[in-house]
Amino acid sequence: MKAVALLATLALAAPLHGHEPAIGRLLIATRQVSGFFAESVIVLVDHGDHGSLGLIVNRPLERSLADLLPDLEGAAGHDEPAFFGGPVAPRQMLLLVRSARPPRGTAPVLDGVAVSGSRDTLRSWLEAPPAGSELRAYAGYAGWASGQLAAEIARGDWLVATGDAAAVFTRNPAGLWDELLKKHEAIRVQAPAAFLVAIAARTL
């Protein structure tokens, strides 16, 4: 059964590279990256001729939302960890909201995920979070001037992958980089999954 599961995984795994950067795409640091961005996974929340802006989604802080915003009404009791979004403007907070209907004051990032830097949006969510919604708060962000990110990608610093809400809101941020990089490095068999499973089943 392990052989069946492995073959199905190899056949179905979607390539993580070969994409151009865009809003909602993930940047996965390659193994050659050292220093601040080593082992980082970043979701792009803005991208264009003017440059790019992203949030590191796999670096939780040892501080909660309530710790970072002690004076904000409604923040008390929110002990979920805040995240370090990047080295630019670390005293500025940005929000990612996962919700079937994006709240007012947000901009779309992914299907079901929106970004905001609005204090009013945060206050409204804290007062009455929509059923089934999630919020993550990020101190600071990662930023690139026009052409800078393209140069880093060409140098081999980043893999560009299709983003999804499950990765951005993972329950295991510490393991996200390793998980995504292993998917990229896996050998992908170019054959229908049903064919491979049938072959494997006959060998058991």
N, C-alpha and C positions, 0 to 999 in steps of 0.2 A: 504493500500500500504506500510505503514511503516513496518508492520509485514512481508510482502513478502521480502522487502529489507533486514531486519534483519536476517531472516532465510537463505537467500541466502548468506549473509556475513558469518554467522557462518559455513555454509557448505563448503564454498570455501576457507576460510582463511587457509593459509599454516602454518604448525607448524614452530615456529621460533627457536626451540631448538633441541637438539639431534644430532647436527653436531660436527665434530671435527674441530679445527681451521685449516685454510688453507688460502692461498692467495685469496683475494676477499671476504672472509667471514666477517660478521659484528660481533663485540663484543658489546653487549648491557649491560651496567652496571645494576645490579639488585638493588632493593630498599635498600638492606643492605649496599651498598657501600656509604661511606661518604668521605668527604675530596675532594682532587683534582679531582678524576675521577667520582664523583657523577653525575648521569644523563648524562654520556658520551655515545656516539655512535662512535665506532672506526672501520675503515675499515683496514684490514690487507693487507699490500702491500709486505710483505716478511715474510716467515715462513719456518722453517726447524729445523734440529738438532742443528743448531747454535743459534737458538733463534727466536724471532719474532719482527716485526716492523710494527707499524700502525699509522694512522692519525685520529685524532678526527675530525669528519665531521660536528659536530653540535655546534661548538664554534667560531663564527665569531668575528673578532677583530674590534675595532673602528678605524681601519686604513685600507687604501686601498693598492692595489699593488703598485700604484705610490708613496704612502707615504713611503713604506718599501724599495723601490728601486729607489730613486730620481735620481741616476746617470746612470740608465740603459736606453739606447736609446730605445725609443718606449714605455716605461712604462708610460710616461706622458699622462694624460687623462684617464687612466684606474682607475676609481673610485669605481669599484666593491670591496666589502670587502675582505681582506685576512682573513685567518683562523689561529687559534692557534692549531697547529697539535699535540702538546704534550710537556712535560717538558724537553725532551732530546734535546740538541743542539738548543736552541731557536733562535740562530742567523743564523741557516742554513735553507734554503728554499727548500721544496719539492713541486712538482707540480702534480696535477691530471688533465689529459686531456681527455675530452669526445669527441670522433671523430670516424667516420666510419672507417677511416684508421689511425692507430697509427702513430704519427710523429716519425721521426728518433730520436734516443737517448732516447727512452722510453722502459719500460717493461710492459707487460700486467698484469692487475689486475682483470678486469671483461670484459665481452663482451662489447666492445666499450669504455672501460676506461683503461688508461695506466698511469704509474707513471714515473717521471723523476726528477733528481736532477741536470740536465745539464743547465748551463747558456745559452749555444748555442741553446738548444731546446726552452727555454723561449724566447730568442731573435727572433728566427725564427717564432715562433707562433705570437708574437706581431707584427712582420713586415707583416705577411700575414696569418692570421688565416683562416684555411679551412672553407668553408661554412658549417654552422650548428654545428660547434665545440664549446666547452666550455672549459675554463681553470679555475682551482682554485688553489691558492697558499697557502701553509701552512708553518708557522714559527714553526720549531721544530717538534718533533715526539715522539711517545710513543714507548718504547723499553722494551723487556723482554729477560733475559738470558735464556739459554737452560733449559727447565723444569719449568721455573718460571710461564709462562702463564698457563700451565697445572695445576699447583698447585692452582692458583687463580680460575680457572674454577671449580676444584674439591671442593674448599671452598665455591662455590656458588656466587662468585663475578660477573661472566659474563655469559650471555646467548650467545650462538654462533648461528648466523642466516645466511641464504643464502643472499649474497649481491646482489644488483642490482644498475644500474646507477641512477635510479630515486631517490633512497634513498640517495646515496652519493651526488648527485647534487640537493637535495631538495631545493625548494624555501622557505621553512619554517624550517630552521635548529633549531630554538628555540622549535618547536613542535615535532621534529623527535623522541626524546627519549620516550616521552609520547605515541606517536602514535605506535611505535614498541612494547613497553612494554604492552600496552593494547591488542595488537594482541596476544601476548604470553599468557596473563592472561585470554583471552576469553575462554568460554566453547565451544568446537568444537563438533558439532553434526556429527556423522559418518553415514551420509546418503546422497544419491545423491541429488544434489541441485534441480533438476527437480521435484523429489518426494516431497520435502519439500515445494517448491513453490506451487505445486498443492494442497497440504493439506491446506496451508495458504489461497489460493484463495477461497477454498470452505467455509471458515469460515467468509469471508467478506460479 
